[in-house]
Amino acid sequence: MTDGVAAADAVAAAVDAHVGVAPEQVHVRMYRALDPIPDGSADGSVDGIGDHRGLLGDCFLIRLEAGEVRSHILIDCGLLLGSPKAAERMRAVAADIVSTCAGRLDLLIVTHEHWDHLSGFSQAADVLLDPAKLAIGTAWMAWTEDPADPLANSLRTRFDRTGFALASIAGRIRDGDTPFGPDAARSKLGGVDAFMGKPVAGSSQNRPRLTTRDILARLKAGAGEVCYLRPGETRRTPGPVSLPAYVLGPPRDLPLLFRDTPSAVTPETYLDAPTVDGGQLLRLADGGLPDPARDSPFAPDYCRFTIADMEARLAAGDGDDLRSCEFLRRHYHGTAGMADWQKAAMDRRRIDADWLGTAGAMALKMDSDTNNTSLALAFELPDDARDVMLFPGDAQVGNWLSWGNQAYKTPDGSPVTIDQLLARTLLYKVGHHGSHNATLAARGLALMTNDRLFAMIPTDEELARRQGAGGWQMPNPRVRAALKAQTGGRILRNDRRYPSAARTAAQNERLRADPDVTAIPQGFLDRLVETDLFLEYPLMEGPSA
Protein backbone atom coordinates (compact mmCIF):
# COMPACT_ATOMS: atom_id res chain seq x y z
CA MET A 1 0.00 0.00 0.00
CA THR A 2 1.48 3.36 -1.03
CA ASP A 3 1.80 6.27 1.36
CA GLY A 4 -0.81 8.22 -0.67
CA VAL A 5 -3.38 5.43 -0.44
CA ALA A 6 -2.69 4.97 3.27
CA ALA A 7 -3.15 8.69 3.86
CA ALA A 8 -6.42 8.69 1.90
CA ASP A 9 -7.70 5.70 3.90
CA ALA A 10 -6.77 7.44 7.15
CA VAL A 11 -8.72 10.55 6.11
CA ALA A 12 -11.72 8.44 5.11
CA ALA A 13 -11.64 6.62 8.45
CA ALA A 14 -11.45 9.91 10.33
CA VAL A 15 -14.44 11.24 8.39
CA ASP A 16 -16.46 8.08 8.99
CA ALA A 17 -15.68 8.24 12.70
CA HIS A 18 -17.61 11.44 13.26
CA VAL A 19 -20.47 10.87 10.82
CA GLY A 20 -23.67 9.64 12.36
CA VAL A 21 -27.06 8.11 11.61
CA ALA A 22 -29.64 9.20 9.06
CA PRO A 23 -32.17 11.79 10.26
CA GLU A 24 -35.80 11.05 11.07
CA GLN A 25 -36.69 14.74 10.75
CA VAL A 26 -35.23 17.49 8.58
CA HIS A 27 -36.13 21.17 8.97
CA VAL A 28 -34.81 24.03 6.82
CA ARG A 29 -34.82 27.55 8.29
CA MET A 30 -34.46 30.56 5.96
CA TYR A 31 -33.63 33.73 7.88
CA ARG A 32 -35.09 37.12 7.02
CA ALA A 33 -35.46 39.49 10.06
CA LEU A 34 -38.65 41.36 9.14
CA ASP A 35 -39.81 44.34 11.12
CA PRO A 36 -42.55 43.25 13.56
CA ILE A 37 -46.15 44.04 12.67
CA PRO A 38 -47.01 47.26 14.56
CA ASP A 39 -49.44 47.16 17.48
CA GLY A 40 -53.03 47.94 16.61
CA SER A 41 -52.88 46.41 13.13
CA ALA A 42 -54.88 43.27 13.83
CA ASP A 43 -57.44 44.29 11.23
CA GLY A 44 -54.91 43.63 8.47
CA SER A 45 -54.41 47.26 7.50
CA VAL A 46 -51.86 48.19 4.86
CA ASP A 47 -49.56 49.67 7.49
CA GLY A 48 -49.76 46.54 9.57
CA ILE A 49 -49.37 43.76 7.04
CA GLY A 50 -48.14 45.24 3.79
CA ASP A 51 -44.60 46.35 4.63
CA HIS A 52 -42.21 43.59 3.64
CA ARG A 53 -38.50 43.55 4.33
CA GLY A 54 -36.63 40.43 3.32
CA LEU A 55 -33.00 39.51 3.57
CA LEU A 56 -31.20 40.08 0.27
CA GLY A 57 -28.53 37.54 1.11
CA ASP A 58 -28.32 33.89 2.10
CA CYS A 59 -28.57 32.41 5.58
CA PHE A 60 -30.00 28.90 6.01
CA LEU A 61 -29.93 26.65 9.05
CA ILE A 62 -30.67 22.96 8.52
CA ARG A 63 -31.66 20.91 11.58
CA LEU A 64 -31.32 17.12 11.40
CA GLU A 65 -32.99 15.07 14.14
CA ALA A 66 -32.92 11.38 15.07
CA GLY A 67 -34.82 10.90 18.30
CA GLU A 68 -33.22 13.24 20.84
CA VAL A 69 -30.01 13.62 18.83
CA ARG A 70 -29.52 16.64 16.57
CA SER A 71 -27.03 18.02 14.07
CA HIS A 72 -26.98 21.53 12.67
CA ILE A 73 -25.73 22.79 9.31
CA LEU A 74 -25.40 26.51 8.56
CA ILE A 75 -25.16 27.54 4.90
CA ASP A 76 -23.84 31.11 4.59
CA CYS A 77 -24.80 34.06 6.77
CA GLY A 78 -25.08 37.51 5.24
CA LEU A 79 -27.08 40.27 3.61
CA LEU A 80 -26.46 42.91 0.97
CA LEU A 81 -24.30 45.92 1.77
CA GLY A 82 -26.58 48.90 2.41
CA SER A 83 -29.51 46.85 3.73
CA PRO A 84 -31.55 48.71 6.36
CA LYS A 85 -30.57 48.01 9.97
CA ALA A 86 -28.08 45.43 8.71
CA ALA A 87 -26.04 44.97 11.90
CA GLU A 88 -29.13 44.88 14.14
CA ARG A 89 -30.81 42.28 11.97
CA MET A 90 -27.77 40.06 11.57
CA ARG A 91 -27.09 40.14 15.30
CA ALA A 92 -30.65 38.89 15.87
CA VAL A 93 -30.03 36.11 13.34
CA ALA A 94 -26.72 35.22 15.02
CA ALA A 95 -28.37 35.01 18.44
CA ASP A 96 -31.02 32.64 17.07
CA ILE A 97 -28.41 30.44 15.40
CA VAL A 98 -26.44 30.09 18.64
CA SER A 99 -29.59 29.41 20.66
CA THR A 100 -30.99 26.84 18.21
CA CYS A 101 -27.79 24.82 17.88
CA ALA A 102 -26.88 25.19 21.58
CA GLY A 103 -23.57 26.83 20.74
CA ARG A 104 -22.24 24.25 18.29
CA LEU A 105 -22.45 23.94 14.52
CA ASP A 106 -21.58 20.50 13.22
CA LEU A 107 -21.05 21.94 9.75
CA LEU A 108 -20.62 25.43 8.30
CA ILE A 109 -20.87 25.66 4.52
CA VAL A 110 -19.47 28.78 2.87
CA THR A 111 -20.58 28.85 -0.75
CA HIS A 112 -18.48 31.77 -2.06
CA GLU A 113 -16.77 35.05 -1.25
CA HIS A 114 -19.58 37.62 -1.41
CA TRP A 115 -20.64 40.05 1.28
CA ASP A 116 -24.32 39.07 1.04
CA HIS A 117 -23.31 35.53 2.06
CA LEU A 118 -20.73 36.39 4.72
CA SER A 119 -21.60 39.76 6.31
CA GLY A 120 -23.03 38.24 9.49
CA PHE A 121 -19.56 37.05 10.48
CA SER A 122 -18.50 40.71 10.51
CA GLN A 123 -21.65 42.32 11.92
CA ALA A 124 -21.90 39.69 14.67
CA ALA A 125 -18.23 38.71 14.85
CA ASP A 126 -18.24 38.77 18.64
CA VAL A 127 -20.82 35.96 18.55
CA LEU A 128 -20.26 33.92 15.41
CA LEU A 129 -16.46 34.07 15.49
CA ASP A 130 -16.09 33.45 19.23
CA PRO A 131 -15.51 29.71 19.83
CA ALA A 132 -16.77 30.11 23.40
CA LYS A 133 -20.17 31.15 22.02
CA LEU A 134 -20.27 29.17 18.78
CA ALA A 135 -18.02 26.19 18.14
CA ILE A 136 -17.70 25.22 14.47
CA GLY A 137 -16.87 21.55 14.06
CA THR A 138 -16.23 21.43 10.32
CA ALA A 139 -16.22 24.03 7.57
CA TRP A 140 -16.83 23.12 3.93
CA MET A 141 -15.60 25.45 1.20
CA ALA A 142 -15.07 25.10 -2.54
CA TRP A 143 -11.68 24.11 -3.94
CA THR A 144 -11.37 27.75 -5.07
CA GLU A 145 -10.57 28.68 -1.44
CA ASP A 146 -7.81 26.09 -1.04
CA PRO A 147 -4.51 27.93 -0.41
CA ALA A 148 -2.58 24.86 -1.59
CA ASP A 149 -4.33 24.72 -4.98
CA PRO A 150 -2.35 26.52 -7.75
CA LEU A 151 -5.46 27.04 -9.91
CA ALA A 152 -7.35 28.55 -6.97
CA ASN A 153 -4.45 30.91 -6.25
CA SER A 154 -4.36 32.10 -9.87
CA LEU A 155 -8.09 32.80 -9.73
CA ARG A 156 -7.69 34.87 -6.57
CA THR A 157 -4.95 36.90 -8.25
CA ARG A 158 -7.24 37.56 -11.21
CA PHE A 159 -10.18 38.61 -9.04
CA ASP A 160 -7.94 40.79 -6.90
CA ARG A 161 -6.66 42.71 -9.90
CA THR A 162 -10.18 43.53 -11.08
CA GLY A 163 -11.39 44.36 -7.58
CA PHE A 164 -8.45 46.64 -6.86
CA ALA A 165 -8.93 48.34 -10.23
CA LEU A 166 -12.58 49.11 -9.51
CA ALA A 167 -11.75 50.38 -6.01
CA SER A 168 -8.97 52.55 -7.45
CA ILE A 169 -11.28 54.06 -10.06
CA ALA A 170 -13.90 54.84 -7.43
CA GLY A 171 -11.25 56.45 -5.23
CA ARG A 172 -9.87 58.60 -8.03
CA ILE A 173 -13.34 59.85 -8.94
CA ARG A 174 -14.13 60.53 -5.29
CA ASP A 175 -10.92 62.49 -4.82
CA GLY A 176 -11.44 64.62 -7.93
CA ASP A 177 -8.48 63.09 -9.76
CA THR A 178 -10.46 62.66 -13.00
CA PRO A 179 -12.78 64.87 -15.09
CA PHE A 180 -15.75 63.01 -13.61
CA GLY A 181 -17.75 63.78 -10.48
CA PRO A 182 -18.40 61.41 -7.53
CA ASP A 183 -21.91 60.67 -8.80
CA ALA A 184 -20.28 58.70 -11.62
CA ALA A 185 -18.67 56.36 -9.12
CA ARG A 186 -21.90 55.78 -7.25
CA SER A 187 -23.88 55.04 -10.41
CA LYS A 188 -21.25 53.06 -12.29
CA LEU A 189 -19.38 51.15 -9.58
CA GLY A 190 -22.02 50.45 -6.95
CA GLY A 191 -22.77 46.93 -8.11
CA VAL A 192 -19.53 45.31 -7.05
CA ASP A 193 -19.40 47.16 -3.73
CA ALA A 194 -22.75 45.81 -2.64
CA PHE A 195 -21.66 42.21 -3.04
CA MET A 196 -17.96 42.46 -2.22
CA GLY A 197 -18.43 44.60 0.89
CA LYS A 198 -16.16 47.42 -0.30
CA PRO A 199 -17.43 51.00 0.24
CA VAL A 200 -18.27 52.92 -2.93
CA ALA A 201 -16.99 56.48 -3.27
CA GLY A 202 -19.16 58.88 -1.31
CA SER A 203 -21.25 56.18 0.35
CA SER A 204 -22.29 56.10 3.99
CA GLN A 205 -20.98 52.53 4.27
CA ASN A 206 -17.39 53.72 4.78
CA ARG A 207 -16.94 52.31 8.27
CA PRO A 208 -14.57 49.68 9.67
CA ARG A 209 -15.55 46.06 9.12
CA LEU A 210 -14.05 42.72 8.20
CA THR A 211 -13.69 42.21 4.47
CA THR A 212 -14.88 38.99 2.88
CA ARG A 213 -11.26 37.81 2.63
CA ASP A 214 -10.75 38.56 6.34
CA ILE A 215 -13.90 36.62 7.21
CA LEU A 216 -12.79 33.55 5.28
CA ALA A 217 -9.41 33.61 7.00
CA ARG A 218 -11.04 33.83 10.45
CA LEU A 219 -13.45 30.98 9.64
CA LYS A 220 -10.62 28.76 8.40
CA ALA A 221 -8.64 29.45 11.56
CA GLY A 222 -11.58 28.91 13.91
CA ALA A 223 -13.13 25.71 12.51
CA GLY A 224 -12.07 22.38 13.93
CA GLU A 225 -11.60 21.02 10.42
CA VAL A 226 -11.66 22.69 6.99
CA CYS A 227 -12.47 20.67 3.88
CA TYR A 228 -12.07 22.01 0.32
CA LEU A 229 -14.56 20.18 -1.88
CA ARG A 230 -14.13 19.27 -5.54
CA PRO A 231 -16.81 18.42 -8.11
CA GLY A 232 -17.81 14.77 -8.27
CA GLU A 233 -17.13 14.01 -4.62
CA THR A 234 -19.73 12.38 -2.39
CA ARG A 235 -19.49 13.12 1.32
CA ARG A 236 -21.59 12.68 4.41
CA THR A 237 -22.28 15.74 6.48
CA PRO A 238 -20.38 15.58 9.80
CA GLY A 239 -22.19 15.23 13.11
CA PRO A 240 -24.18 12.63 15.03
CA VAL A 241 -27.00 12.86 12.43
CA SER A 242 -25.96 13.16 8.79
CA LEU A 243 -26.93 13.20 5.13
CA PRO A 244 -25.12 12.23 1.93
CA ALA A 245 -23.96 15.30 0.00
CA TYR A 246 -23.03 15.35 -3.68
CA VAL A 247 -20.55 18.04 -4.72
CA LEU A 248 -21.78 19.46 -8.04
CA GLY A 249 -19.59 22.54 -8.52
CA PRO A 250 -17.74 24.78 -9.00
CA PRO A 251 -16.02 23.37 -12.09
CA ARG A 252 -12.27 23.23 -12.54
CA ASP A 253 -12.74 23.85 -16.26
CA LEU A 254 -11.89 27.56 -16.71
CA PRO A 255 -14.08 28.21 -19.78
CA LEU A 256 -17.07 26.94 -17.80
CA LEU A 257 -15.98 28.69 -14.61
CA PHE A 258 -16.02 32.05 -16.40
CA ARG A 259 -19.16 31.35 -18.39
CA ASP A 260 -21.88 33.33 -16.68
CA THR A 261 -24.09 34.10 -19.69
CA PRO A 262 -25.93 31.82 -22.12
CA SER A 263 -24.70 31.13 -25.62
CA ALA A 264 -26.02 33.13 -28.56
CA VAL A 265 -27.31 29.97 -30.21
CA THR A 266 -28.96 28.21 -27.28
CA PRO A 267 -29.99 30.42 -24.34
CA GLU A 268 -29.75 28.40 -21.14
CA THR A 269 -31.25 30.95 -18.75
CA TYR A 270 -34.29 33.19 -18.68
CA LEU A 271 -32.54 36.31 -20.02
CA ASP A 272 -29.46 37.02 -22.13
CA ALA A 273 -26.77 39.47 -20.96
CA PRO A 274 -23.74 41.01 -22.74
CA THR A 275 -20.10 40.82 -21.75
CA VAL A 276 -17.66 43.74 -21.75
CA ASP A 277 -14.03 44.70 -22.29
CA GLY A 278 -12.64 46.79 -19.42
CA GLY A 279 -9.37 47.93 -21.00
CA GLN A 280 -10.13 51.64 -20.61
CA LEU A 281 -10.99 51.15 -16.97
CA LEU A 282 -7.78 49.33 -16.18
CA ARG A 283 -5.80 52.21 -17.68
CA LEU A 284 -7.73 54.66 -15.53
CA ALA A 285 -7.08 52.47 -12.46
CA ASP A 286 -3.35 52.48 -13.25
CA GLY A 287 -3.24 56.27 -12.96
CA GLY A 288 -3.95 57.40 -16.52
CA LEU A 289 -6.50 59.99 -17.57
CA PRO A 290 -8.99 59.69 -20.42
CA ASP A 291 -7.25 60.26 -23.75
CA PRO A 292 -9.63 61.90 -26.25
CA ALA A 293 -7.56 60.68 -29.16
CA ARG A 294 -7.78 57.06 -28.00
CA ASP A 295 -10.98 56.93 -25.95
CA SER A 296 -13.38 58.79 -28.24
CA PRO A 297 -16.37 56.69 -29.32
CA PHE A 298 -16.07 58.28 -32.78
CA ALA A 299 -13.61 57.63 -35.59
CA PRO A 300 -10.70 60.13 -35.82
CA ASP A 301 -12.06 61.56 -39.07
CA TYR A 302 -15.05 62.91 -37.16
CA CYS A 303 -13.03 64.69 -34.43
CA ARG A 304 -12.54 68.32 -35.60
CA PHE A 305 -10.93 69.64 -32.38
CA THR A 306 -10.49 68.93 -28.70
CA ILE A 307 -11.89 70.88 -25.75
CA ALA A 308 -8.43 72.44 -25.30
CA ASP A 309 -8.46 73.53 -28.98
CA MET A 310 -11.91 75.01 -28.48
CA GLU A 311 -10.84 77.10 -25.48
CA ALA A 312 -7.70 78.32 -27.28
CA ARG A 313 -9.68 79.46 -30.30
CA LEU A 314 -12.25 81.22 -28.14
CA ALA A 315 -9.50 82.98 -26.17
CA ALA A 316 -7.92 84.17 -29.42
CA GLY A 317 -11.29 85.30 -30.76
CA ASP A 318 -10.62 84.13 -34.27
CA GLY A 319 -9.71 81.08 -36.27
CA ASP A 320 -11.63 78.28 -37.91
CA ASP A 321 -14.83 76.96 -36.41
CA LEU A 322 -15.23 79.93 -34.03
CA ARG A 323 -19.01 79.82 -34.30
CA SER A 324 -18.96 76.07 -33.60
CA CYS A 325 -16.73 76.65 -30.58
CA GLU A 326 -19.09 79.30 -29.21
CA PHE A 327 -22.07 76.96 -29.70
CA LEU A 328 -20.35 74.06 -27.96
CA ARG A 329 -19.25 76.14 -24.98
CA ARG A 330 -22.73 77.64 -24.61
CA HIS A 331 -24.57 74.32 -24.81
CA TYR A 332 -22.10 71.74 -23.50
CA HIS A 333 -19.11 73.11 -21.60
CA GLY A 334 -19.69 76.60 -20.21
CA THR A 335 -21.42 76.78 -16.84
CA ALA A 336 -20.57 80.31 -15.64
CA GLY A 337 -23.66 82.21 -14.59
CA MET A 338 -25.97 79.26 -15.18
CA ALA A 339 -28.75 78.19 -12.86
CA ASP A 340 -28.59 74.66 -11.42
CA TRP A 341 -31.28 73.40 -13.77
CA GLN A 342 -29.31 74.72 -16.74
CA LYS A 343 -26.15 72.97 -15.53
CA ALA A 344 -28.11 69.73 -15.09
CA ALA A 345 -29.49 70.03 -18.61
CA MET A 346 -25.98 70.57 -19.95
CA ASP A 347 -24.68 67.52 -18.08
CA ARG A 348 -27.36 65.39 -19.67
CA ARG A 349 -26.14 66.37 -23.13
CA ARG A 350 -22.53 65.32 -22.48
CA ILE A 351 -21.32 61.82 -23.25
CA ASP A 352 -17.64 62.11 -22.29
CA ALA A 353 -18.17 60.11 -19.09
CA ASP A 354 -20.57 57.58 -20.59
CA TRP A 355 -17.79 55.06 -21.18
CA LEU A 356 -17.60 54.72 -17.39
CA GLY A 357 -20.72 52.62 -17.81
CA THR A 358 -18.21 49.91 -18.70
CA ALA A 359 -17.30 49.94 -15.00
CA GLY A 360 -20.76 48.82 -14.03
CA ALA A 361 -20.64 46.00 -16.55
CA MET A 362 -17.12 45.11 -15.43
CA ALA A 363 -18.28 45.05 -11.81
CA LEU A 364 -21.20 42.80 -12.72
CA LYS A 365 -18.88 40.52 -14.71
CA MET A 366 -16.63 40.22 -11.66
CA ASP A 367 -19.71 39.57 -9.53
CA SER A 368 -20.87 36.83 -11.89
CA ASP A 369 -17.44 35.21 -12.05
CA THR A 370 -17.33 35.09 -8.24
CA ASN A 371 -20.87 33.67 -8.19
CA ASN A 372 -19.68 30.93 -10.53
CA THR A 373 -17.17 29.80 -7.90
CA SER A 374 -20.12 28.84 -5.67
CA LEU A 375 -19.96 25.53 -3.86
CA ALA A 376 -23.05 23.77 -5.24
CA LEU A 377 -24.38 20.83 -3.24
CA ALA A 378 -27.20 18.28 -3.44
CA PHE A 379 -28.21 16.65 -0.14
CA GLU A 380 -30.04 13.32 -0.30
CA LEU A 381 -32.81 12.60 2.20
CA PRO A 382 -33.35 9.09 3.60
CA ASP A 383 -37.05 8.96 2.69
CA ASP A 384 -38.50 6.35 0.35
CA ALA A 385 -38.19 8.65 -2.68
CA ARG A 386 -34.61 9.67 -1.81
CA ASP A 387 -35.64 13.31 -2.24
CA VAL A 388 -32.96 15.95 -2.70
CA MET A 389 -32.29 19.41 -1.30
CA LEU A 390 -30.47 21.50 -3.92
CA PHE A 391 -28.31 24.36 -2.62
CA PRO A 392 -26.41 25.85 -5.60
CA GLY A 393 -25.19 29.02 -3.87
CA ASP A 394 -25.25 31.66 -6.59
CA ALA A 395 -23.98 29.33 -9.33
CA GLN A 396 -24.35 30.73 -12.83
CA VAL A 397 -24.45 29.19 -16.29
CA GLY A 398 -21.04 27.49 -16.50
CA ASN A 399 -21.30 26.06 -13.00
CA TRP A 400 -24.71 24.51 -13.75
CA LEU A 401 -23.60 23.14 -17.13
CA SER A 402 -20.56 21.48 -15.55
CA TRP A 403 -22.67 19.31 -13.25
CA GLY A 404 -23.13 16.73 -15.97
CA ASN A 405 -19.40 16.49 -16.64
CA GLN A 406 -18.62 14.22 -13.71
CA ALA A 407 -19.91 10.88 -12.45
CA TYR A 408 -21.45 10.62 -8.99
CA LYS A 409 -21.79 7.68 -6.64
CA THR A 410 -24.06 7.12 -3.69
CA PRO A 411 -22.41 6.34 -0.32
CA ASP A 412 -22.80 2.63 -1.07
CA GLY A 413 -21.02 3.01 -4.42
CA SER A 414 -24.02 2.92 -6.78
CA PRO A 415 -23.89 5.32 -9.75
CA VAL A 416 -26.21 8.32 -9.85
CA THR A 417 -26.53 11.02 -12.53
CA ILE A 418 -27.18 14.73 -12.25
CA ASP A 419 -30.47 14.25 -14.11
CA GLN A 420 -31.60 11.79 -11.42
CA LEU A 421 -30.62 14.20 -8.65
CA LEU A 422 -32.48 17.07 -10.30
CA ALA A 423 -35.54 14.89 -10.93
CA ARG A 424 -35.66 14.01 -7.22
CA THR A 425 -35.18 17.58 -6.03
CA LEU A 426 -37.76 18.40 -3.38
CA LEU A 427 -36.32 21.75 -2.24
CA TYR A 428 -34.62 24.15 -4.60
CA LYS A 429 -32.84 27.05 -2.89
CA VAL A 430 -33.12 29.53 -5.74
CA GLY A 431 -29.75 30.85 -6.87
CA HIS A 432 -28.70 34.52 -6.60
CA HIS A 433 -32.03 35.68 -5.18
CA GLY A 434 -33.89 34.72 -8.35
CA SER A 435 -31.76 36.66 -10.86
CA HIS A 436 -31.92 35.88 -14.57
CA ASN A 437 -28.75 33.81 -15.03
CA ALA A 438 -28.57 31.75 -11.83
CA THR A 439 -31.35 29.27 -12.67
CA LEU A 440 -30.87 27.20 -15.80
CA ALA A 441 -33.92 26.43 -17.89
CA ALA A 442 -33.66 23.22 -19.95
CA ARG A 443 -30.65 21.85 -18.03
CA GLY A 444 -31.95 22.95 -14.66
CA LEU A 445 -35.45 23.82 -13.57
CA ALA A 446 -37.14 21.84 -16.36
CA LEU A 447 -35.49 18.67 -15.02
CA MET A 448 -36.90 19.20 -11.49
CA THR A 449 -39.95 17.03 -11.99
CA ASN A 450 -40.66 16.02 -8.38
CA ASP A 451 -44.40 16.56 -7.97
CA ARG A 452 -43.80 17.99 -4.47
CA LEU A 453 -41.06 20.40 -5.54
CA PHE A 454 -40.97 23.73 -3.73
CA ALA A 455 -38.59 26.69 -3.83
CA MET A 456 -37.13 29.09 -1.29
CA ILE A 457 -35.99 32.53 -2.48
CA PRO A 458 -33.93 34.73 -0.15
CA THR A 459 -34.62 38.22 -1.47
CA ASP A 460 -35.77 41.76 -0.78
CA GLU A 461 -37.40 42.80 -4.05
CA GLU A 462 -37.90 46.44 -3.09
CA LEU A 463 -34.29 46.87 -1.99
CA ALA A 464 -33.06 45.18 -5.18
CA ARG A 465 -35.01 47.65 -7.32
CA ARG A 466 -33.07 50.52 -5.76
CA GLN A 467 -29.62 49.10 -6.61
CA GLY A 468 -27.34 50.34 -9.37
CA ALA A 469 -28.37 52.68 -12.16
CA GLY A 470 -31.45 50.78 -13.31
CA GLY A 471 -32.27 48.48 -10.41
CA TRP A 472 -32.03 44.72 -10.14
CA GLN A 473 -34.82 42.24 -10.80
CA MET A 474 -34.65 39.81 -7.89
CA PRO A 475 -36.57 37.72 -8.57
CA ASN A 476 -36.57 38.13 -12.32
CA PRO A 477 -40.15 37.98 -13.71
CA ARG A 478 -39.33 35.14 -16.11
CA VAL A 479 -37.65 33.11 -13.40
CA ARG A 480 -40.57 33.76 -11.05
CA ALA A 481 -43.08 32.61 -13.69
CA ALA A 482 -41.06 29.47 -14.46
CA LEU A 483 -40.74 28.63 -10.76
CA LYS A 484 -44.45 29.12 -10.21
CA ALA A 485 -45.27 26.78 -13.11
CA GLN A 486 -42.77 24.10 -12.07
CA THR A 487 -43.66 24.11 -8.36
CA GLY A 488 -47.41 24.56 -8.67
CA GLY A 489 -47.05 27.86 -6.80
CA ARG A 490 -45.09 26.45 -3.85
CA ILE A 491 -42.60 29.30 -3.49
CA LEU A 492 -41.48 30.74 -0.17
CA ARG A 493 -39.88 34.20 -0.19
CA ASN A 494 -38.38 35.76 2.88
CA ASP A 495 -39.80 39.19 1.99
CA ARG A 496 -43.38 37.95 2.22
CA ARG A 497 -45.77 37.06 5.01
CA TYR A 498 -48.17 34.14 4.55
CA PRO A 499 -51.75 33.26 5.49
CA SER A 500 -52.12 31.12 8.59
CA ALA A 501 -54.58 30.21 11.31
CA ALA A 502 -52.72 32.60 13.63
CA ARG A 503 -53.80 35.62 11.55
CA THR A 504 -57.17 37.28 11.28
CA ALA A 505 -59.46 36.62 8.32
CA ALA A 506 -58.86 40.19 7.12
CA GLN A 507 -55.10 39.73 7.25
CA ASN A 508 -55.26 36.42 5.40
CA GLU A 509 -57.50 37.94 2.75
CA ARG A 510 -55.07 40.80 2.22
CA LEU A 511 -52.12 38.42 2.04
CA ARG A 512 -53.91 36.20 -0.45
CA ALA A 513 -54.28 39.21 -2.74
CA ASP A 514 -50.50 39.20 -3.25
CA PRO A 515 -49.83 37.44 -6.60
CA ASP A 516 -46.76 35.79 -5.04
CA VAL A 517 -48.99 34.18 -2.42
CA THR A 518 -52.27 33.57 -4.27
CA ALA A 519 -51.18 30.39 -6.02
CA ILE A 520 -49.67 28.64 -2.98
CA PRO A 521 -51.84 25.71 -1.78
CA GLN A 522 -52.98 26.32 1.80
CA GLY A 523 -52.17 22.70 2.67
CA PHE A 524 -48.53 23.44 1.86
CA LEU A 525 -48.56 26.60 4.00
CA ASP A 526 -50.12 24.77 6.96
CA ARG A 527 -46.75 23.12 7.61
CA LEU A 528 -44.81 26.40 7.48
CA VAL A 529 -43.38 27.82 10.69
CA GLU A 530 -43.26 31.62 10.32
CA THR A 531 -41.79 34.25 12.60
CA ASP A 532 -40.48 37.75 11.94
CA LEU A 533 -36.97 36.29 12.07
CA PHE A 534 -37.30 33.26 9.79
CA LEU A 535 -39.39 30.89 7.69
CA GLU A 536 -38.89 27.21 8.53
CA TYR A 537 -40.20 24.25 6.59
CA PRO A 538 -40.09 20.53 7.45
CA LEU A 539 -38.93 18.23 4.68
CA MET A 540 -39.25 15.15 6.87
CA GLU A 541 -41.45 15.09 9.97
CA GLY A 542 -41.39 11.51 11.16
CA PRO A 543 -39.22 8.38 11.36
CA SER A 544 -37.72 7.34 8.07
CA ALA A 545 -38.80 4.09 6.49
PyMOL commands that set and color helices and strands:
alter all, ss='L'
color gray80, all
select helices_A, chain A and resi 3-17+46-49+86-100+115-118+120-123+125-128+143-145+150-174+182-196+212-222+254-257+279-285+292-295+300-302+307-316+322-333+340-349+354-371+397-405+418-423+431-434+445-447+461-465+477-487+505-512+515-518+522-525
alter helices_A, ss='H'
color red, helices_A
select strands_A, chain A and resi 19-21+25-31+60-66+69-75+104-109+135-142+225-229+234-236+239-241+244-249+376-380+388-391+408-409+415-416+425-429+454-457+491-493+529-530+534-540
alter strands_A, ss='S'
color yellow, strands_A
deselect
rebuild
show_as cartoon
